[in-house]
Amino acid sequence: MDFALSDEQQMIRDMCRKFSDQVIAPRAAQMEETGEYPYDIIDQMAALGMMGIPFPEKYGGSGGDWVGLHLCIEEISRGDITLGALLDVTTSIVAQEIYVFGTEKQKKRWLIPLAQGKAIGAFGLTEPDAGSDAASIRTTARLIGNEWILNGSKQFITNIGYDNASLIVVAAISGKLTGGKSIINTFIVPKGTPGLIIGKQYDKMAWRSSPTHEVVFEDCRIPKENLLGEEGRGLAQHLSVLQTGRISIGAISVGLMQACLEASLSYAKERVQFGKPISKFQAVSFKLADMAMNIELGRLMYLKAAWLKDNNLPHTAEAAYAKLFASEMAEKVASDAVQIHGGYGYMDKYAVSRYYKAAKLLQIVEGTSEVQRIIITRLLGC
Ligand SMILES: Cc1cc2nc3c(=O)[nH]c(=O)nc-3n(C[C@H](O)[C@H](O)[C@H](O)COP(=O)(O)OP(=O)(O)OC[C@H]3O[C@@H](n4cnc5c(N)ncnc54)[C@H](O)[C@@H]3O)c2cc1C
């Protein structure tokens, strides 16, 4: 077995680490407090090619791989988790869906700007009555003449609120099979299309600089050619790219845990109680040891899943393990980080209070922890 990263992967990791430390981390607290969208940072990430790492150069990418992208996502998330999520949704999910299932014309028009980071993508699956049970969506798409007409609504949609969001790839029902099963298709709906209404922005307990909106379709007409992929395969397509999203949530979780460890280690070495730094008390240092171990495990898990993907090998279980383990550990690690900081850790001024609030969402998005366990138990044959 060879655990060594290639020169290119190391270069990506080192570049993203430096960028995260110098550009993102100093702004993260302010972004969370004000809810500002850091367009200048996003532009710099685009200029460094982060959004296009796994795509060929002819589609605006840099011809790298999924391991490289996920190293980037970990490092960016260490600075600010919402920018890791931007990469997850735009690159791992939306751009990939167009890359894998799109026509040449769709790739040229929509993938290139996404991979270049000139545009941001949104993913529309969840609805008010269809979350974990994604097959029960109600949004409809009827083909009339040369146009699809969409009606319905999606909720909790990340990224669509950015000014430079260009599109949402959305799942909708286009009919029923004889047995009553829905025919689900996915569509590219450009932002700005009449009838695509960006609804209310949600107030969230954290992740405030990541836009989350309701999206409504009211007789929203798009050209027939905006069908993405094969008719009737829309849900399968959406779920297949969500599998990569799970690897990305694993990497985001590891980035958050690494930030927790770094903050906690330096605090524990400085904070003196009973005449010594608290890092000298085993009750504290053992927490730090567990953090380091869980980071290593989470990192190995997301890297293995990404490596399997790069090698076109099955990775459904590994993506679920990476997401489930790393997101659940992120909550524990963030809680321990606050504990090590004592009362100070509960204050907004200390980054660990932000990490603690941010960690919870990782167990919910892109398939809850329970959904990951369902995936794993199915693979076990339960
Ligand atoms: C900030 C944020 C951003 C998001 N961004 C996007 C986005 O960009 N695009 C998008 O499409 N969606 C997005 N989502 C939606 C997210 O993916 C869903 O919230 C998630 O899939 C869970 O669905 P739900 O909220 O409807 O919960 P539900 O499915 O109602 O689940 C509620 C609880 O029941 C449990 N549960 C449900 N079914 C089962 C079962 N069979 N067995 C055991 N337990 C079960 C769940 O695990 C959970 O604990 C976002 C959500 C948030 C909060």
The ligand as an SDF file (V2000), in Angstrom:
LIG
                    3D

 53 58  0  0  0  0  0  0  0  0999 V2000
  -28.1660   24.5920    6.1260 C   0  0  0  0  0  0  0  0  0  0  0  0
  -28.7130   23.5300    5.2200 C   0  0  0  0  0  0  0  0  0  0  0  0
  -28.3140   23.4980    3.8930 C   0  0  0  0  0  0  0  0  0  0  0  0
  -28.8600   22.5520    3.0290 C   0  0  0  0  0  0  0  0  0  0  0  0
  -28.5540   22.5920    1.6890 N   0  0  0  0  0  0  0  0  0  0  0  0
  -29.2300   21.8100    0.8060 C   0  0  0  0  0  0  0  0  0  0  0  0
  -29.0760   21.9660   -0.6100 C   0  0  0  0  0  0  0  0  0  0  0  0
  -28.2640   22.7740   -1.0730 O   0  0  0  0  0  0  0  0  0  0  0  0
  -29.8380   21.2130   -1.4330 N   0  0  0  0  0  0  0  0  0  0  0  0
  -30.7350   20.3030   -0.9720 C   0  0  0  0  0  0  0  0  0  0  0  0
  -31.4060   19.6620   -1.7740 O   0  0  0  0  0  0  0  0  0  0  0  0
  -30.9260   20.1210    0.3840 N   0  0  0  0  0  0  0  0  0  0  0  0
  -30.2000   20.8650    1.2580 C   0  0  0  0  0  0  0  0  0  0  0  0
  -30.3800   20.7070    2.6190 N   0  0  0  0  0  0  0  0  0  0  0  0
  -31.3500   19.7260    3.0830 C   0  0  0  0  0  0  0  0  0  0  0  0
  -30.7300   18.5360    3.8310 C   0  0  0  0  0  0  0  0  0  0  0  0
  -30.0600   17.6990    2.9390 O   0  0  0  0  0  0  0  0  0  0  0  0
  -31.8810   17.8580    4.5900 C   0  0  0  0  0  0  0  0  0  0  0  0
  -32.1910   18.7120    5.6650 O   0  0  0  0  0  0  0  0  0  0  0  0
  -31.5320   16.4720    5.0730 C   0  0  0  0  0  0  0  0  0  0  0  0
  -31.4100   15.5980    3.9880 O   0  0  0  0  0  0  0  0  0  0  0  0
  -32.5920   15.9150    6.0390 C   0  0  0  0  0  0  0  0  0  0  0  0
  -33.8780   16.0800    5.5280 O   0  0  0  0  0  0  0  0  0  0  0  0
  -35.0020   16.7660    6.4640 P   0  0  0  0  0  0  0  0  0  0  0  0
  -34.4320   18.0270    6.9980 O   0  0  0  0  0  0  0  0  0  0  0  0
  -36.2540   16.8580    5.6930 O   0  0  0  0  0  0  0  0  0  0  0  0
  -35.1680   15.7800    7.6740 O   0  0  0  0  0  0  0  0  0  0  0  0
  -36.1140   14.4750    7.7080 P   0  0  0  0  0  0  0  0  0  0  0  0
  -35.8780   13.6240    6.5340 O   0  0  0  0  0  0  0  0  0  0  0  0
  -37.5140   14.9030    8.0070 O   0  0  0  0  0  0  0  0  0  0  0  0
  -35.5250   13.7300    8.9850 O   0  0  0  0  0  0  0  0  0  0  0  0
  -35.8370   14.0900   10.3320 C   0  0  0  0  0  0  0  0  0  0  0  0
  -35.1630   13.0650   11.2390 C   0  0  0  0  0  0  0  0  0  0  0  0
  -35.7030   11.7710   10.9870 O   0  0  0  0  0  0  0  0  0  0  0  0
  -34.6650   10.8760   10.6620 C   0  0  0  0  0  0  0  0  0  0  0  0
  -35.1470    9.9030    9.6810 N   0  0  0  0  0  0  0  0  0  0  0  0
  -35.8180   10.1400    8.5130 C   0  0  0  0  0  0  0  0  0  0  0  0
  -36.0720    8.9990    7.8810 N   0  0  0  0  0  0  0  0  0  0  0  0
  -35.5370    8.0030    8.6390 C   0  0  0  0  0  0  0  0  0  0  0  0
  -35.4640    6.5840    8.5120 C   0  0  0  0  0  0  0  0  0  0  0  0
  -35.9670    5.9340    7.4560 N   0  0  0  0  0  0  0  0  0  0  0  0
  -34.8470    5.8760    9.4830 N   0  0  0  0  0  0  0  0  0  0  0  0
  -34.3030    6.5170   10.5570 C   0  0  0  0  0  0  0  0  0  0  0  0
  -34.3370    7.8400   10.7330 N   0  0  0  0  0  0  0  0  0  0  0  0
  -34.9410    8.5760    9.7880 C   0  0  0  0  0  0  0  0  0  0  0  0
  -33.5630   11.7370   10.0790 C   0  0  0  0  0  0  0  0  0  0  0  0
  -32.3100   11.0810   10.1200 O   0  0  0  0  0  0  0  0  0  0  0  0
  -33.6490   12.9430   10.9820 C   0  0  0  0  0  0  0  0  0  0  0  0
  -32.9780   12.6870   12.1790 O   0  0  0  0  0  0  0  0  0  0  0  0
  -29.7970   21.6050    3.5060 C   0  0  0  0  0  0  0  0  0  0  0  0
  -30.1560   21.6170    4.8640 C   0  0  0  0  0  0  0  0  0  0  0  0
  -29.6380   22.5630    5.7090 C   0  0  0  0  0  0  0  0  0  0  0  0
  -30.0790   22.5580    7.1560 C   0  0  0  0  0  0  0  0  0  0  0  0
  1  2  1  0
  2  3  1  0
  2 52  2  0
  3  4  2  0
  4  5  1  0
  4 50  1  0
  5  6  2  0
  6  7  1  0
  6 13  1  0
  7  8  2  0
  7  9  1  0
  9 10  1  0
 10 11  2  0
 10 12  1  0
 12 13  2  0
 13 14  1  0
 14 15  1  0
 14 50  1  0
 15 16  1  0
 16 17  1  0
 16 18  1  0
 18 19  1  0
 18 20  1  0
 20 21  1  0
 20 22  1  0
 22 23  1  0
 23 24  1  0
 24 25  2  0
 24 26  1  0
 24 27  1  0
 27 28  1  0
 28 29  2  0
 28 30  1  0
 28 31  1  0
 31 32  1  0
 32 33  1  0
 33 34  1  0
 33 48  1  0
 34 35  1  0
 35 36  1  0
 35 46  1  0
 36 37  1  0
 36 45  1  0
 37 38  2  0
 38 39  1  0
 39 40  1  0
 39 45  2  0
 40 41  1  0
 40 42  2  0
 42 43  1  0
 43 44  2  0
 44 45  1  0
 46 47  1  0
 46 48  1  0
 48 49  1  0
 50 51  2  0
 51 52  1  0
 52 53  1  0
M  END
$$$$
